[in-house]
Amino acid sequence: MPSPRPALIGIVANEPSGDQLGALLIQALRALRPELRFVGVAGPRMLAQGCETLLPMERLSVMGLVEVARVLPDLLRARRELIARLRQLKPLVVIGIDAPDFNLGLERRLRVQGLATVHLVSPTVWAWRAGRVKQIRRAVDLMLSIFPFEAEFLRAQRVPVDYIGHPLADEIPLDPNCEAARLVLGLLPEIPAADGGADAERAAEFGTALIAILPGSRRSELELLGPPMLETAAWCHARRPGLRFIAPMVSETLRERFEAMRRARAPEVPLRLVDGQSREVMAAADLVLTASGTATLEALLSKRPMLVAYRLHPLTYWLVTRLRLIKVRYAAMANLLVGRELAPEFLQERCRAEFMGPALLRLLDDADRRAEIEHSYRQIHLQLKQNAARRAAAAILALIDKRGGNADG
C-alpha cells in the first residue's frame, strides 16, 4: 500500500508584504490542521511561524520593468531551482503570494506536473495587463481575492476564485490607539512633567505633530523615493520647526542607505528611524507620507490621512504610459477602494518637495478634512474585515480534500 503524502504545503513569498500575509495564512492553516508543515520562500515573519525557506526572500524582491530586466537571469534561475525542489518534495498544494510575474509562472509549471496551485492576492488584471487572465486560468486551481471587485471580475473571466477579505483588515484594530503606539515606540504623549525632569525632556522630543515617512520596502523604491521624501520633510520643518518625523525601516541595509540620504539631504530634520514596526509607526503618526503600495492600505486601515508618492525608473514609466498599460484612475489602493482621491497622489515629476510639502501642511491644518478621511477609511475597513486568513485556510484545505490529498502526516 503506498505511503500517504506528507502533510507539506509549499508557500512562496517574494517581499515583506507577502511575508506578512504568509505568516497569517500559516497560523490559520495550522489552527485547522496542526500537523501541517510549510516550505518555500519565507521572510522573517514566516520563518518565525516555522516555515522552511529554500531561497533567501531578498533574492526575489524587485519591482519595475527596467529594474527586473537587470536581474532577470538570476530570477529565472531562482524559479527553476524552486520548481525542481518543489517537484521533488511534492507538497499537497503550492501557494504563491502576490508577485504574479514570478509566481504565476512558477504555479503554471508546477500545475502541469500535477501539483495543486493557489494564488493569494489577485494580480491587478482589472487595472492593467488584462491579457494575464489567460495565464491565470492556466496557472491556478484557485485564486484567493482580497477585494470584492476583483472576485466579480475574475468570475466573469472563468477563473476559480474565492473572496476572502483582507487579512490586514482583521489584524489592524478598527480604532487604533495612537497613545499606546507612541508608548511602544518609546514616545511619550505631550504631557510635561511638573518638575521638568527626564519625562518632560522625552515628551518634548516629538512636537505636536508626528509625520510618518514610508519610502518603500525595496532598494529600488528607496533610491527613487527617499530623496524627495526627505526633501519634503526638510521643506516642512523649515516652516514648522515643531514638526517631528519617524520612518520604519524594513532592513539594516535600507536603514543605512536612508540614513546616508538623510545626512546628505535633510541633516537638520528631527527624524527617528526604527527597525520594522511600520504598523505602530502609522498608528502613532498624525499624518503619513508613503510610497504607493501595500502601505497605503495599511495607512487606510490605521485611519491615518496620507500623501502618496511614487516614482518609477524613467524608462519603466515611459513604457507604462506609452503602451497605456494602466486602466485605473488612481495609483494608491486606498484611493481605488474609496473611489476618490482622499489621499493626494504625487507621481513621477510631481514627486517633489515643492508640491508635497504644501499639500502635507494643508492636510495637517484641515481638521475637518482629516475627520472626513478617517470616517471613510473606517467604512472601507468594515467591508474588508472578513476573517480572511481563516477563510483562505478553509478554501485551501477544501481544495486539498477535493483533490484527494492526504494531510494526516
Protein Blocks (a to p, Z undefined) as FASTA:
>chain_A
ZZddddddddddfbfklmmmmmmmmmmmmmmmmmbccdddddfklmmnopacfbdfklmg
cgdjklmmmmmmmmmmmmmmmmmmmmmnopabdcdeejkllmmmmmmmmmmnopacddeh
iafkklgokllmmmmmmmpmbdcdfbfklmmmmmmnopacddebjfklmmpcfbdcfklm
mmmnopacdddcfklpmklmmmmmpcfbdcdddebjbfklmmmmmmmmmmmmmmmmmmmm
mbccddddfbfklmmmmmmmmmmmmmmbccdddeejllmmmmmpmbdcddedjklmmmmm
nopacdddddddfklmmmmmmnomafcfbfblklmmnopafbacdehjlmcfklmmmmmm
mmmmmmmlmmmmmmmmmmmmmmmmgolmlmmmmmmmmmmmmnopafeZZ
